[in-house]
Amino acid sequence: MLDLDKNLFEEIVTEEELDSLHRNCKGYLGVEPSGLPHIGSVLVIGTRIGAMMRAGIKMQILLADWHAMINDKLKGDMEAIRRSGELLKKAYSIELGDQKPEFIWASDLIDKSSYMEGIIRTAKQTTLSRLKRSLPIMGRTENDAESDFSKYIYPLMQVNDIFELDLDVALGGMDQRHAHMLARDIAEKMGKKKVVSLHSPLVGSLKGSGRMDNFLKMSKSDPDSAILMTDGEDDIGRKIRGAYCPMGESAGNPLMEILRIIIFPSSRKVIVHRPEKKGGDVEFTDYKSLEITYRNREIHPMDLKEAVTENMVELMKPFHVLEKYLEK
């Protein structure tokens, strides 16, 4: 059995299947190179990749260049997409340190003679309506696909990537759930092994994440809604100071989510500095204690913002080299 911290994941499909896996099983993350990465795509996902590798899962990171082109990222410019992919590789390498996942370009996977056969066999096991339901994995709607049929190919490619790599585990954000469930459904019909799906939480927009069906995730298309991996101390502080952070509320509060999803899983204690008349500094070693204290209105939003800024600035220091990398 793998010694994996299941609390890092929002959902596991299924825990019983995960418990049946052993060391040296194969896992992957598929990621679109689409510009400057933000903390959700590197720190959140990177923490989970690291935990999976320590548990004994051999991880591959698929740099999905063709998928990004289909999804109109960076205006479909493959040269720009490849440069973005190289930046992602550098960011993940910094985050993971001595742990060395295997990086694979989707272009190289697609060049294999078996890939097109896999796409066709996969397509024969599903329906157009099922593919339409999978479009949210790429942030698209049915209307987008009606004007560009290539959008329907995207879910088929993502499923076939899983089959082509012969994976045991697939990692993705909760927004990738549709693709993973489609892969599991098709695997059963084709007599292939079902991939165990590990879904990480999503970081909400700094402007306010919303709740449930109207959740707004952090997006680099709105720079002030996201902390980019290339942001310096001033930008981090400015963005967090302007973030949505209602007094006493943790649900839908992006700063509380950053604490829960990024800061505490990084094994960091959090010190909230308060005026002496408000109780003075208080130290937390787990998220739940901090959340209870905040919901009891014993921490002011500005003090919380200062604590988040302090920790994020520290966590982001190793990534300052990305600015030099961009200049090359």
C-alpha atoms as one frame of an Amber mdcrd trajectory, in Angstrom:
protein
   0.000   0.000   0.000   1.198   3.512  -0.811   1.925   5.793   2.133   0.203
   8.834   0.627  -1.378  11.696   2.568  -4.944  11.535   1.270  -5.832  14.802
   3.003  -3.959  16.683   0.283  -6.653  15.802  -2.230 -10.181  17.091  -2.631
 -11.349  13.778  -4.085  -9.952  10.307  -4.738 -11.663   7.974  -7.216 -11.499
   5.497  -5.660  -9.732   5.135  -2.304 -10.052   1.350  -2.452  -8.286   1.269
  -5.832  -5.584   3.610  -4.551  -5.021   1.359  -1.546  -4.434  -1.581  -3.892
  -1.498   0.127  -5.633   2.132  -0.428  -4.727   5.388   1.457  -5.117   6.668
   2.093  -8.645   3.175   2.380 -10.090   2.861   5.041 -12.799   1.216   8.437
 -12.403   0.941  11.608 -14.426  -0.137  15.199 -14.594  -1.206  16.743 -17.883
  -0.689  20.502 -18.036  -1.184  23.083 -20.777   1.703  25.520 -21.277  -0.282
  28.724 -21.555   1.821  31.646 -20.383   3.184  32.637 -16.994   2.231  29.947
 -14.437   0.503  30.913 -11.193   0.662  29.438  -7.693  -2.230  27.074  -8.363
  -0.523  25.294 -11.241   2.911  25.115  -9.569   2.674  25.274  -5.764  -0.659
  23.465  -5.338  -0.023  20.795  -7.941   3.698  20.616  -7.169   3.025  19.833
  -3.506   0.786  16.928  -4.569   3.303  15.650  -7.131   5.993  15.690  -4.464
   3.822  13.750  -2.029   2.983  11.178  -4.711   6.645  10.671  -5.596   7.616
  10.266  -1.939   4.884   7.639  -1.672   6.554   5.690  -4.492   4.549   6.761
  -7.546   6.707   7.285 -10.636   5.422  10.609 -11.943   5.362  11.910 -15.506
   4.419  15.486 -16.389   2.873  15.757 -19.841   3.505  19.203 -21.305   0.376
  19.352 -23.428   1.512  21.615 -26.257  -0.979  20.379 -28.862  -3.775  20.538
 -26.317  -2.855  24.167 -25.600  -2.926  24.946 -29.322  -6.387  23.394 -29.716
  -7.509  25.428 -26.701  -6.265  28.658 -28.358  -3.723  29.318 -25.611  -1.102
  31.935 -26.551  -3.116  32.452 -29.758  -2.212  28.937 -30.867   1.433  29.947
 -31.447   3.323  26.670 -30.968   6.678  28.401 -30.548   5.278  30.514 -27.698
   3.597  27.452 -26.226   6.896  25.551 -26.242   8.665  28.460 -24.503   5.899
  28.445 -21.897   6.389  24.697 -21.469  10.091  25.175 -20.791   9.203  27.750
 -18.128   6.816  25.239 -16.518   9.559  22.615 -16.485  11.859  25.037 -14.694
   9.159  25.996 -12.162   8.296  22.372 -11.350  11.980  21.486 -11.068  12.443
  24.268  -8.501   9.357  23.207  -6.552  10.274  19.509  -6.531  13.985  19.905
  -5.798  15.738  16.527  -5.703  12.629  14.717  -6.892  12.835  14.233 -10.650
   9.613  13.567 -12.538   9.845  12.649 -16.202   8.786  15.464 -18.548   7.079
  14.442 -21.784   5.901  16.667 -24.614   2.506  15.824 -26.066   4.082  16.344
 -29.502   6.373  13.376 -28.913   3.507  11.228 -27.659   1.369  12.104 -30.676
   4.225  11.171 -33.032   3.935   7.537 -31.943   2.214   5.378 -34.557  -0.177
   3.961 -31.969  -1.563   7.364 -30.939  -4.025   7.898 -33.801  -5.309   4.342
 -33.483  -5.896   5.047 -29.789  -7.847   8.227 -30.586 -10.126   6.346 -32.982
 -10.696   3.409 -30.639 -11.391   5.835 -27.804 -13.819   7.860 -29.942 -15.768
   4.692 -30.827 -16.516   4.129 -27.140 -18.218   7.455 -26.442 -20.835   9.821
 -27.806 -20.944  13.442 -28.883 -23.160  14.354 -25.933 -20.631  12.779 -23.544
 -17.819  14.787 -25.148 -19.875  17.958 -24.777 -20.168  17.316 -21.055 -16.375
  17.084 -20.884 -15.695  20.505 -22.421 -15.366  22.247 -19.005 -11.977  20.486
 -18.598 -10.590  23.044 -21.043 -12.631  25.972 -19.771 -14.900  25.801 -22.807
 -18.608  25.564 -23.517 -20.662  23.776 -26.131 -20.929  27.029 -28.097 -17.130
  27.210 -28.371 -17.032  23.737 -29.884 -19.853  24.477 -32.317 -17.614  27.024
 -34.062 -14.410  24.969 -33.769 -14.769  21.188 -34.016 -11.203  20.607 -32.784
 -12.490  21.353 -29.262 -14.262  17.964 -29.330 -10.944  16.242 -30.043  -9.408
  17.591 -26.839 -11.195  15.241 -24.378 -10.404  12.280 -26.635  -6.734  13.229
 -26.591  -6.703  13.574 -22.818  -8.261  10.136 -22.383  -5.934   8.595 -24.932
  -2.908  10.181 -23.224  -3.821   8.185 -20.127  -4.111   4.965 -22.119  -0.969
   5.600 -24.185   1.125   6.162 -21.057  -0.379   3.038 -19.436  -1.025   4.882
 -16.185  -2.189   3.739 -12.780  -2.847   7.227 -11.360  -3.933  10.528 -12.908
  -3.516  13.809 -11.037  -5.431  16.965 -11.841  -7.465  19.758 -10.354 -11.147
  19.292  -9.682 -11.721  20.925 -13.079 -10.222  17.788 -14.693 -12.752  15.451
 -13.123 -14.851  15.064 -16.294 -11.842  13.864 -18.301 -10.776  11.360 -15.662
 -14.301   9.962 -15.331 -14.545   9.685 -19.110 -11.252   7.752 -19.124 -12.549
   5.394 -16.441 -15.809   4.804 -18.336 -14.043   4.120 -21.624 -11.410   1.921
 -19.962 -14.157  -0.366 -18.675 -15.637  -0.695 -22.170 -12.234  -1.342 -23.753
 -11.014  -3.793 -21.129  -8.241  -1.466 -19.973  -7.296  -0.743 -16.367  -9.128
   2.145 -14.773  -6.889   5.006 -13.773  -7.122   6.077 -10.132  -8.030   9.768
 -10.140  -6.541  12.160  -7.604  -8.123  15.599  -7.677  -6.421  18.527  -6.005
  -8.345  21.556  -4.746  -8.506  24.705  -6.862  -7.296  28.093  -5.652  -9.976
  30.745  -5.986  -9.601  34.158  -7.580  -8.140  36.773  -5.233 -11.080  38.961
  -6.175 -13.471  36.442  -4.646 -13.842  32.790  -5.528 -17.598  32.433  -5.133
 -19.092  29.166  -3.993 -20.148  25.871  -5.477 -21.465  26.232  -9.052 -20.222
  29.816  -9.539 -16.689  29.139  -8.294 -14.105  31.440  -9.900 -10.638  29.959
  -9.920  -7.389  31.889 -10.001  -6.613  32.851 -13.589  -3.592  34.504 -15.140
  -5.891  36.103 -17.720  -6.721  38.559 -14.913  -3.304  39.274 -13.332  -4.766
  40.824 -10.171  -6.817  37.689  -9.525  -3.718  35.490  -9.386  -0.259  35.359
  -7.853   2.092  34.545 -10.691   5.243  32.519 -10.124   7.250  35.458 -11.486
   5.734  37.983  -9.039   8.131  39.757  -6.702   7.556  40.761  -3.094   5.872
  44.062  -3.980   3.398  42.444  -6.385   2.588  39.658  -3.936   1.935  42.149
  -1.155  -0.167  44.437  -3.363  -2.340  41.611  -4.663  -2.948  40.112  -1.234
  -3.740  43.500   0.316  -6.406  43.994  -2.355  -7.803  40.451  -2.053 -11.347
  39.628  -1.039 -11.231  38.648   2.648 -14.516  39.125   4.549 -14.294  39.343
   8.327 -14.989  36.014  10.036 -15.751  34.122   6.813 -13.654  31.213   5.578
 -15.918  29.796   2.842 -15.238  31.524  -0.457 -12.291  33.391   1.104  -9.295
  32.974  -1.261  -6.728  33.798   1.434  -8.080  31.112   3.729  -7.871  28.723
   0.787  -4.235  29.675   0.169  -3.523  28.886   3.812  -5.361  25.556   3.625
  -4.130  24.405   0.240  -0.610  25.836  -0.034   0.894  27.206   3.162   0.032
  24.546   5.746   0.761  21.574   3.410   4.222  23.107   2.948   4.827  22.256
   6.635   4.909  25.866   7.624   3.775  27.264  10.938   1.824  30.479  10.601
   2.270  33.412  12.957  -0.442  36.056  12.878   0.749  39.366  14.239  -1.925
  41.194  16.219  -1.832  44.353  18.342  -1.295  43.634  22.032  -4.758  44.976
  22.827  -6.177  42.315  20.479  -4.265  39.477  22.137  -0.831  39.835  20.570
   0.846  37.411  18.177  -0.649  33.935  17.853   0.974  30.868  16.283  -0.807
  28.086  14.403   0.528  24.716  13.248  -2.653  23.513  11.555  -5.299  25.092
   9.373  -8.326  24.059  11.393  -7.211  25.965  14.479  -6.601  29.089  12.445
  -9.958  28.762  10.690 -11.844  28.490  13.992 -10.013  31.529  15.360 -10.754
  33.548  12.223 -14.420  32.548  12.151 -14.675  33.627  15.780 -13.526  37.073
  14.583 -10.409  36.940  16.736  -8.207  37.769  13.718  -8.702  40.934  11.667
  -8.576  40.522   7.852  -5.629  42.927   7.609  -3.655  40.824  10.106  -4.541
  37.695   8.140  -3.397  39.347   4.918  -0.072  40.249   6.522   0.442  36.629
   7.618  -0.412  35.260   4.170   1.904  37.785   2.512   4.775  36.925   4.846
   4.468  33.207   4.132   3.910  33.523   0.394   6.900  35.836  -0.038   9.040
  33.225   1.719   7.648  30.358  -0.344   8.201  32.259  -3.597  11.859  33.176
  -2.991  13.299  30.132  -4.830  11.328  31.111  -7.935  12.967  34.516  -8.382
  15.367  32.836 -10.829  12.461  32.498 -13.260  12.785  36.187 -14.088  16.332
  35.581 -15.359  15.094  32.518 -17.207  12.488  34.671 -18.981  15.206  37.034
 -20.169  17.059  34.267 -22.021
